Amino acid sequence: MIRTDLIAPIGVLVHRHAKDRPAKVAFEDARGASVTYGELAAKTAGAAGHLQDRGLDPGDTVAIMLPNSVDWVLSCVAIARAGCIGVPISHEATEAEVRYRLEDARCKAIVVAPQHLPLIEQLRPELPHLRLIILSGSDDPTDQLSLALLVQSAARSEPRDPTDLHATAFIVYTSGTTGRPKGVMLSQHSMLWVVAACWAPIAGLSADDVLLAPLPLYHSYALNLCVLGVLATGATEFLLEKFSTQDVLGKLRSGRYTLMPGVPTVFHYLLEGGRAAGATAVPGVRYFISAGAILPAALNRDFEAAFGRPLLDGYGITETSTMVTMNAPQVPRTMGSCGVPLPGVAVRIVDGSGQDVPVGEEGQLIVRGPNVMQGYLNKPQETAAALAGGWYQTGDLARSDDNGYLTITGRLKELIIRGGQNIAPAEVEEAVLSHPAVLDCAAIGVAHPFLGEVPVVCVVAREGHAIDGEAIRAHCAQLISPYKVPQSVNLVSSIPRTGSGKILRFKLREAIGSVGAA
């Protein structure tokens, strides 16, 4: 079932809940701010009108560079109600990353936290199109326009509240695990379609839910579920500024929260922390949801055994407005699988010539459906290649079982090819992670004079354990084929990841010469 009633313009959704549940808290954050649905309607109407009064036209781009907060949500909704395009930027982005996004998207305005104002002022002479800087988090009078003023004072203009669901509404930059990030153009329709086809009917997201949200809102997964999903269904959400194992465990014990989304790394650390503290009671929680990166089967099983709640794995990417597949909570699941395609989404698994592979064999996953992006901003050639034949070429490797359950096995570009034999990093990582001394790990390919590439692993030691490289290799030899056993085991302090939990393997390749071999 697809909840088509949830696919409506953002302005319509805001007014719907302001009418039906005006006093209900919609969003609250770790700094003590909160907003009800009635206030959300009034404040975003004022902010949208002020943006229009200051010369922002329909289709203009507006960046959001804030930590997770109520202000982030107010900015996002106001931008949409003004008919502008939201451009989320990580509040931890470097100067080069911020400059690139503001230039590439030709942002006319930015909502920024006070600590980042000096950076934006420094970049402003290089960005002639940037006309408006809006400061969040401060009511103090300054030379800068404040978001507090925009949401609290009346504007001359009423919000445009555009009704064209298929116009570009967001430009979300890809994680950039390889090369420079691309601006993915998404519409309100594609994003809300995922809410209507996945979060509401499968995960059961509704006005009765209270979400605990540790995901960074600048990422498409969080934008879709934690902003638009909450807004569309009338749920309530507590926004964490950043993830802390002990903080999250404490909140989960309160009994207030019913759903918590995360990435596999979050659930890994919750499992470790919960076991260590003997604190795995989560009264009130219906489900946990994992997406953004491959969830190892062992982690899924161990987490559910410890916390006694389903951890539902799904697969999605920015270019598909987040979700493509999802596991349902009340049906048998195949651990390690990311579920079945959403209703209305078509998927194929193809070989290098574009032919469908037999069931059980590995190939590239390609996708077609209402959730697929409009294209990459300013990149027509990359767009044509990504959408070849009307199918989005994910670049992800997958296989399907007899029942249609999909398992993501890796990335085409991350495959390690050892003497002509393909090795998926995820398979090596799952074997290594099952060793009791290993807390975290990543597998990468390094050059070899005769074999082309060989697999090596970078590992983080579990507290109180020493890493014995030969013991880990011997452990792997019992679980995977000899050619997949890592050539070496390298000790690192942490595994670099994107905001969605994907491993930044190129950074490990750059550092491999300086890490310590175990």
C-alpha positions, -999 to +999 in steps of 0.1 A: +000+000+000+013+035-009+000+063+013-007+088-015-023+111+010+011+119+023+024+130-011+013+167-009+031+200-011+050+209+021+027+239+027-003+216+026+012+192+051+021+220+074-014+234+074-029+200+077-012+193+110-015+228+123-052+223+120-054+188+133-028+189+161-017+226+167-005+221+202+014+189+195+052+191+196+067+185+162+104+189+167+126+195+197+164+195+201+192+190+225+195+228+232+160+229+246+142+244+216+109+230+205+082+238+180+046+227+179+028+221+146+008+253+151+040+272+157+057+255+127+030+267+104+032+303+117+070+306+120+078+291+086+051+313+070+069+343+084+104+332+074+092+323+039+076+356+035+107+374+046+129+355+022+105+366-006+105+402+007+143+402+004+142+393-032+145+355-034+127+342-064+111+308-071+139+283-078+166+303-061+190+281-040+194+286-002+220+267+018+215+254+053+248+250+073+236+243+108+239+215+134+209+193+140+183+216+156+148+230+154+163+259+135+175+234+108+139+222+103+124+257+104+149+268+077+143+238+055+105+241+057+106+279+052+128+276+021+104+251+006+074+273+014+091+303-003+094+282-035+132+280-032+155+251-033+172+238-001+209+230-002+220+212+030+257+215+039+274+197+067+282+221+096+315+203+098+324+208+062+358+223+054+364+256+037+369+240+003+338+218+007+316+248+016+330+270-013+324+242-038+288+237-028+280+274-027+296+279-061+282+248-077+246+255-065+250+293-070+233+298-036+216+332-032+214+329+006+226+308+035+214+301+070+245+296+091+254+290+127+274+318+144+306+298+146+307+295+108+299+332+101+336+342+098+341+315+072+311+326+051+322+363+054+357+352+042+342+334+012+317+360+003+339+381-020+344+349-041+306+343-043+290+372-061+256+354-062+255+351-024+232+380-014+218+370+020+234+356+052+210+346+079+223+339+113+209+311+135+211+306+172+213+343+183+188+369+192+215+395+198+213+425+175+241+423+149+248+434+114+235+401+102+199+391+096+188+366+123+166+336+118+149+345+151+137+377+135+124+360+104+103+334+123+090+358+150+080+389+130+054+394+103+064+396+067+048+417+040+044+386+017+025+355+023+045+323+016+042+311-020+036+275-010+042+261-044+020+232-056+043+218-083+055+186-065+078+177-094+099+209-094+134+207-079+131+212-041+164+200-028+200+197-040+217+171-018+254+165-024+266+129-025+289+116+002+319+118-021+335+085-013+353+088-046+360+121-063+342+154-059+305+152-047+277+157-072+246+178-064+216+154-066+184+172-077+153+159-059+117+169-058+091+170-031+073+143-049+103+119-051+111+124-014+075+122-001+069+092-023+095+073-002+076+084+030+044+071+014+058+039+001+082+030+029+082+048+062+045+050+067+032+016+054+063-006+062+079+010+093+045+022+104+055+058+110+025+077+123+014+106+145+017+082+175+054+079+171+082+098+189+115+095+171+150+097+185+172+111+157+210+109+158+214+112+120+229+143+105+200+162+088+222+173+058+222+137+046+193+125+024+184+096+047+178+120+076+162+147+054+137+122+041+128+103+073+136+127+101+123+159+085+098+151+057+087+118+072+079+134+106+063+164+089+041+143+066+028+119+093+025+143+122+050+125+144+072+140+171+110+139+171+139+147+193+169+159+173+203+149+187+231+173+178+255+145+176+256+108+185+268+097+219+265+061+229+257+068+266+233+097+258+213+076+234+212+045+257+200+068+285+172+083+263+162+049+250+157+037+286+133+065+293+104+047+276+095+078+256+108+068+221+091+045+197+115+046+167+152+052+162+169+054+128+206+051+124+235+037+104+252+004+111+281+021+130+255+036+154+241+002+162+275-013+165+284+012+192+250+009+209+255-028+211+290-025+226+279+002+251+247-016+261+266-049+267+293-032+287+269-013+309+244-041+311+218-016+299+198-030+269+163-023+281+145-001+256+108+001+268+085+018+243+107+012+212+090-006+184+118-008+159+152+004+151+159+012+114+193+009+097+203+023+062+231+042+047+256+014+046+257-024+046+245-039+079+264-071+086+242-101+094+261-108+126+255-073+139+218-075+130+214-108+149+235-097+179+217-064+183+183-079+182+193-106+207+207-080+231+179-053+228+149-075+221+136-053+193+137-057+155+165-038+137+151-033+102+176-030+074+169-011+042+189+000+012+189+034-004+210+061-019+208+098-024+200+094-061+168+074-052+156+099-026+170+074-001+151+041-001+149+014-027+143-017-005+132-023+031+126-052+055+091-053+070+088-059+108+062-086+110+074-111+083+103-135+083+136-118+073+169-130+059+197-116+080+222-097+059+195-089+033+183-053+029+148-066+021+126-064-010+119-035-033+094-009-023+060-012-040+062+008-072+100+005-076+115-018-103+150-032-098+172-054-119+206-071-113+227-070-144+260-080-157+286-059-175+267-060-207+234-050-191+218-085-192+199-098-161+219-123-141+204-155-128+189-156-093+217-159-067+244-144-089+260-111-083+256-081-106+250-044-106+217-032-091+198-008-113+166+010-103+136+027-119+107+043-101+091+075-087+119+080-063+147+084-088+165+117-090+160+144-117+197+144-124+230+159-112+233+196-110+254+211-138+266+176-149+246+165-180+271+139-191+272+123-156+234+124-155+231+107-189+255+079-178+238+075-144+203+072-160+212+052-191+182+035-206+159+050-181+174+030-152+195+045-124+229+027-124+236+025-087+272+012-090+263-012-061+267-049-064+238-071-053+223-106-055+187-118-051+175-150-035+146-172-046+121-150-027+133-117-041+152-105-011+182-085-020+216-084-005+241-056-012+276-071-015+297-040-023+305-014-048+316-019-084+344+005-080+354-009-046+358-045-058+392-059-051+404-078-081+431-103-071+446-121-101+412-119-119+391-130-089+366-105-075+365-099-038+338-078-021+352-058+008+320-064+028+326-101+028+361-097+042+350-072+068+322-095+081+348-122+086+372-099+104+345-083+126+336-118+139+370-119+157+366-110+194+396-086+194+382-064+166+359-034+173+358-020+137+374-027+104+376-019+067+390-039+038+408-022+009+427-033-022+464-024-025+486-028-055+505-060-060+532-065-087+519-099-100+483-102-088+472-066-096+456-061-062+454-079-028+431-074+001+443-058+033+423-048+063+426-018+087+412-027+122+403-009+154+411-029+185+384-036+211+392-021+245+414-044+265+424-065+235+456-067+214+456-072+177+474-103+164+475-100+127+483-137+121+456-148+144+430-127+125+442-140+092+439-176+105+404-167+118+394-154+084+408-185+067+381-206+084+353-184+071+363-172+036+381-186+006+419-184+007+422-157-020+399-134+001+420-137+033+436-103+039+473-101+030+480-079+061+462-065+091+469-029+099+461-012+132+443+021+131+427+044+157+394+048+138+377+040+104+369+072+085+333+073+074+308+097+057+278+111+075+257+081+062+282+056+075+299+047+043+336+039+046+360+064+031+384+038+017+405+063-003+416+079+030+427+045+042+446+039+010+463+072+014+473+064+050+482+027+045+519+036+044+518+051+079+496+026+098+510+000+120+509-036+109+497-060+135 
